[in-house]
Amino acid sequence: MAKNNSKMSREEAGQKGGETTSKEHGQEFYEEIGQKGGETTSEEHSQEFYEEIGQKGGETTSEEHDKEFYQNIGQKGGENSGNGANKNSASNNRH
C-alpha cells in the first residue's frame, strides 16, 4: 500500500481524495458537475468531434461483442421503446 517512507503514491492519494469527496457530497453534486462538464465539452467541440468518437466507440464495441450481444440490446431497445409487447395492444384499440 504506502511506500516504506510512509508517503502515499499519487494513485493512493487520488483514491483517498475521491473517497473523501464521495462521503462529503451526494448524488446531486455529481449530477451537477457532470452536467457542467457535458455543456463545456459541447461548447468546445464540433459535430465532427462527436461523429468521430461515436465511430471509434462503435468500432470498438463491434470488435469486443458478438452477434448475440447485438440481438440482446436490440430486443431490450424494442421493449423499452414501446415497439415491443405494447405494439399489439395499440393496434387492438383501433376498433
C-alpha positions as CSV (number, residue, x, y, z in Angstrom):
1,M,0.0,0.0,0.0
2,A,2.1,3.0,1.2
3,K,5.7,3.1,0.4
4,N,8.4,2.4,3.0
5,N,8.9,6.1,3.8
6,S,5.1,6.4,4.6
7,K,4.4,8.7,1.6
8,M,1.4,7.9,-0.5
9,S,1.6,7.3,-4.2
10,R,-0.3,9.5,-6.5
11,E,-2.7,6.7,-7.1
12,E,-3.3,6.2,-3.3
13,A,-3.7,10.0,-2.8
14,G,-6.2,10.2,-5.6
15,Q,-8.2,7.3,-4.3
16,K,-8.3,8.7,-0.8
17,G,-9.4,12.1,-2.2
18,G,-12.1,10.5,-4.3
19,E,-13.4,8.6,-1.3
20,T,-13.5,11.7,0.9
21,T,-15.3,13.7,-1.8
22,S,-17.8,10.9,-2.2
23,K,-18.5,10.9,1.5
24,E,-18.9,14.7,1.6
25,H,-21.1,15.1,-1.4
26,G,-24.3,13.4,-2.6
27,Q,-25.6,12.3,-6.0
28,E,-26.8,15.8,-6.8
29,F,-23.2,17.1,-6.7
30,Y,-22.0,14.5,-9.2
31,E,-25.0,15.2,-11.5
32,E,-24.3,18.9,-11.4
33,I,-20.6,18.6,-12.3
34,G,-21.4,16.0,-15.0
35,Q,-23.9,18.4,-16.5
36,K,-21.4,21.3,-16.4
37,G,-18.7,19.1,-18.0
38,G,-21.1,18.0,-20.7
39,E,-22.1,21.5,-21.5
40,T,-18.4,22.7,-21.6
41,T,-17.5,19.8,-23.9
42,S,-20.4,20.6,-26.2
43,E,-19.3,24.2,-26.4
44,E,-15.7,23.4,-27.1
45,H,-16.2,20.6,-29.8
46,S,-18.0,20.4,-33.1
47,Q,-20.4,17.9,-34.5
48,E,-17.4,16.3,-36.3
49,F,-15.8,15.6,-32.9
50,Y,-18.9,13.7,-31.7
51,E,-19.1,11.8,-35.0
52,E,-15.5,10.7,-34.7
53,I,-15.8,9.5,-31.1
54,G,-19.0,7.7,-32.0
55,Q,-17.4,6.0,-34.9
56,K,-14.5,4.9,-32.7
57,G,-16.8,3.7,-30.0
58,G,-18.9,1.7,-32.5
59,E,-15.8,0.1,-34.0
60,T,-14.5,-0.9,-30.5
61,T,-17.9,-2.3,-29.5
62,S,-18.2,-4.4,-32.6
63,E,-14.7,-5.8,-32.1
64,E,-15.5,-6.7,-28.5
65,H,-19.0,-8.2,-28.9
66,D,-20.7,-10.8,-30.9
67,K,-24.0,-11.2,-32.8
68,E,-25.8,-12.3,-29.6
69,F,-24.9,-9.1,-27.8
70,Y,-26.5,-7.0,-30.6
71,Q,-29.6,-9.2,-30.6
72,N,-30.0,-8.8,-26.9
73,I,-29.6,-5.0,-26.9
74,G,-31.9,-4.7,-29.9
75,Q,-34.6,-6.7,-28.1
76,K,-34.2,-4.6,-25.0
77,G,-34.4,-1.4,-27.0
78,G,-37.5,-2.6,-28.8
79,E,-39.2,-3.5,-25.5
80,N,-38.3,-0.1,-23.9
81,S,-39.4,2.0,-26.9
82,G,-42.9,0.8,-26.8
83,N,-42.5,-1.2,-30.1
84,G,-42.3,-4.5,-28.3
85,A,-45.3,-6.1,-26.4
86,N,-47.3,-2.9,-26.4
87,K,-47.4,-2.7,-30.2
88,N,-50.2,-5.2,-30.5
89,S,-52.3,-3.6,-27.8
90,A,-52.2,-0.3,-29.7
91,S,-53.5,-1.9,-32.9
92,N,-56.2,-3.7,-31.0
93,N,-57.6,-0.4,-29.8
94,R,-58.5,0.7,-33.3
95,H,-61.9,-0.8,-33.4
